[in-house]
């Protein structure tokens, strides 16, 4: 299980805006290309552990500052889907 978590976290830490858009589309979440790019730029290199609730909550708060609270809620849904 730990290996799978490491792979998912690694992917989140190198994600591009286009990849984030693709995942958002898979989970029926509306996201603009601009917002996806901003979010991906924030996530890249943060060494974020989305399986840790505190880390994920911190990231979602930062996404809300970068974009909007509504977009942050949608991104949180995507991140939660990755943890299942």
Phi and psi in degrees as GROMACS dihedral restraints (atoms count N, CA, C in turn):
[ dihedral_restraints ]
;  ai    aj    ak    al  type     phi  dphi    fc
    3     4     5     6     1   -62.2    20    10
    4     5     6     7     1   -37.6    20    10
    6     7     8     9     1   -62.0    20    10
    7     8     9    10     1   -44.9    20    10
    9    10    11    12     1   -63.1    20    10
   10    11    12    13     1   -40.9    20    10
   12    13    14    15     1   -61.7    20    10
   13    14    15    16     1   -42.2    20    10
   15    16    17    18     1   -61.9    20    10
   16    17    18    19     1   -41.0    20    10
   18    19    20    21     1   -64.6    20    10
   19    20    21    22     1   -44.9    20    10
   21    22    23    24     1   -64.7    20    10
   22    23    24    25     1   -45.7    20    10
   24    25    26    27     1   -62.0    20    10
   25    26    27    28     1   -40.3    20    10
   27    28    29    30     1   -60.0    20    10
   28    29    30    31     1   -45.1    20    10
   30    31    32    33     1   -61.7    20    10
   31    32    33    34     1   -42.4    20    10
   33    34    35    36     1   -62.1    20    10
   34    35    36    37     1   -37.6    20    10
   36    37    38    39     1   -76.7    20    10
   37    38    39    40     1    -9.3    20    10
   39    40    41    42     1  -123.5    20    10
   40    41    42    43     1    12.5    20    10
   42    43    44    45     1   -64.9    20    10
   43    44    45    46     1   146.7    20    10
   45    46    47    48     1  -104.8    20    10
   46    47    48    49     1   166.5    20    10
   48    49    50    51     1   -60.9    20    10
   49    50    51    52     1   -41.7    20    10
   51    52    53    54     1   -63.8    20    10
   52    53    54    55     1   -40.3    20    10
   54    55    56    57     1   -65.2    20    10
   55    56    57    58     1   -41.3    20    10
   57    58    59    60     1   -63.0    20    10
   58    59    60    61     1   -39.8    20    10
   60    61    62    63     1   -61.1    20    10
   61    62    63    64     1   -41.4    20    10
   63    64    65    66     1   -61.4    20    10
   64    65    66    67     1   -45.6    20    10
   66    67    68    69     1   -66.8    20    10
   67    68    69    70     1   -38.7    20    10
   69    70    71    72     1   -61.2    20    10
   70    71    72    73     1   -41.7    20    10
   72    73    74    75     1   -63.6    20    10
   73    74    75    76     1   -40.6    20    10
   75    76    77    78     1   -60.2    20    10
   76    77    78    79     1   -35.0    20    10
   78    79    80    81     1   -99.8    20    10
   79    80    81    82     1    16.3    20    10
   81    82    83    84     1    54.6    20    10
   82    83    84    85     1    46.9    20    10
   84    85    86    87     1  -116.4    20    10
   85    86    87    88     1   127.8    20    10
   87    88    89    90     1   -81.9    20    10
   88    89    90    91     1   130.8    20    10
   90    91    92    93     1  -151.0    20    10
   91    92    93    94     1   132.6    20    10
   93    94    95    96     1   -81.8    20    10
   94    95    96    97     1   158.9    20    10
   96    97    98    99     1   -61.9    20    10
   97    98    99   100     1   -37.8    20    10
   99   100   101   102     1   -63.9    20    10
  100   101   102   103     1   -48.3    20    10
  102   103   104   105     1   -62.8    20    10
  103   104   105   106     1   -41.1    20    10
  105   106   107   108     1   -61.0    20    10
  106   107   108   109     1   -41.4    20    10
  108   109   110   111     1   -64.2    20    10
  109   110   111   112     1   -42.8    20    10
  111   112   113   114     1   -63.9    20    10
  112   113   114   115     1   -43.3    20    10
  114   115   116   117     1   -66.4    20    10
  115   116   117   118     1   -45.1    20    10
  117   118   119   120     1   -61.8    20    10
  118   119   120   121     1   -40.7    20    10
  120   121   122   123     1   -62.0    20    10
  121   122   123   124     1   -38.5    20    10
  123   124   125   126     1   -66.8    20    10
  124   125   126   127     1   -45.3    20    10
  126   127   128   129     1   -70.0    20    10
  127   128   129   130     1   -33.6    20    10
  129   130   131   132     1   -60.1    20    10
  130   131   132   133     1   125.4    20    10
  132   133   134   135     1    79.8    20    10
  133   134   135   136     1     4.6    20    10
  135   136   137   138     1   -79.9    20    10
  136   137   138   139     1   -13.3    20    10
  138   139   140   141     1    55.8    20    10
  139   140   141   142     1    45.1    20    10
  141   142   143   144     1   -78.0    20    10
  142   143   144   145     1   137.2    20    10
  144   145   146   147     1  -107.7    20    10
  145   146   147   148     1    99.4    20    10
  147   148   149   150     1   -72.1    20    10
  148   149   150   151     1   -10.3    20    10
  150   151   152   153     1   -82.9    20    10
  151   152   153   154     1   -10.7    20    10
  153   154   155   156     1   -95.6    20    10
  154   155   156   157     1   117.7    20    10
  156   157   158   159     1   -57.7    20    10
  157   158   159   160     1   -39.3    20    10
  159   160   161   162     1   -67.1    20    10
  160   161   162   163     1   -42.5    20    10
  162   163   164   165     1   -63.0    20    10
  163   164   165   166     1   -44.9    20    10
  165   166   167   168     1   -64.3    20    10
  166   167   168   169     1   -42.6    20    10
  168   169   170   171     1   -62.9    20    10
  169   170   171   172     1   -40.5    20    10
  171   172   173   174     1   -62.7    20    10
  172   173   174   175     1   -43.9    20    10
  174   175   176   177     1   -63.7    20    10
  175   176   177   178     1   -41.2    20    10
  177   178   179   180     1   -65.3    20    10
  178   179   180   181     1   -38.4    20    10
  180   181   182   183     1   -62.7    20    10
  181   182   183   184     1   -40.8    20    10
  183   184   185   186     1   -66.8    20    10
  184   185   186   187     1   -38.9    20    10
  186   187   188   189     1   -62.6    20    10
  187   188   189   190     1   -38.4    20    10
  189   190   191   192     1   -62.1    20    10
  190   191   192   193     1   -37.4    20    10
  192   193   194   195     1   -68.8    20    10
  193   194   195   196     1   -39.1    20    10
  195   196   197   198     1   -72.7    20    10
  196   197   198   199     1   -39.7    20    10
  198   199   200   201     1  -115.8    20    10
  199   200   201   202     1   -94.0    20    10
  201   202   203   204     1  -158.7    20    10
  202   203   204   205     1   160.3    20    10
  204   205   206   207     1   -59.3    20    10
  205   206   207   208     1   -34.5    20    10
  207   208   209   210     1   -65.6    20    10
  208   209   210   211     1   -43.8    20    10
  210   211   212   213     1   -65.6    20    10
  211   212   213   214     1   -39.5    20    10
  213   214   215   216     1   -60.9    20    10
  214   215   216   217     1   -40.0    20    10
  216   217   218   219     1   -62.6    20    10
  217   218   219   220     1   -40.5    20    10
  219   220   221   222     1   -67.2    20    10
  220   221   222   223     1   -41.7    20    10
  222   223   224   225     1   -64.2    20    10
  223   224   225   226     1   -39.0    20    10
  225   226   227   228     1   -59.3    20    10
  226   227   228   229     1   -38.5    20    10
  228   229   230   231     1   -61.5    20    10
  229   230   231   232     1   -42.0    20    10
  231   232   233   234     1   -64.0    20    10
  232   233   234   235     1   -46.6    20    10
  234   235   236   237     1   -61.6    20    10
  235   236   237   238     1   -39.4    20    10
  237   238   239   240     1   -64.5    20    10
  238   239   240   241     1   -38.0    20    10
  240   241   242   243     1   -61.2    20    10
  241   242   243   244     1   -36.3    20    10
  243   244   245   246     1   -65.9    20    10
  244   245   246   247     1   -25.9    20    10
  246   247   248   249     1   -85.6    20    10
  247   248   249   250     1    -8.2    20    10
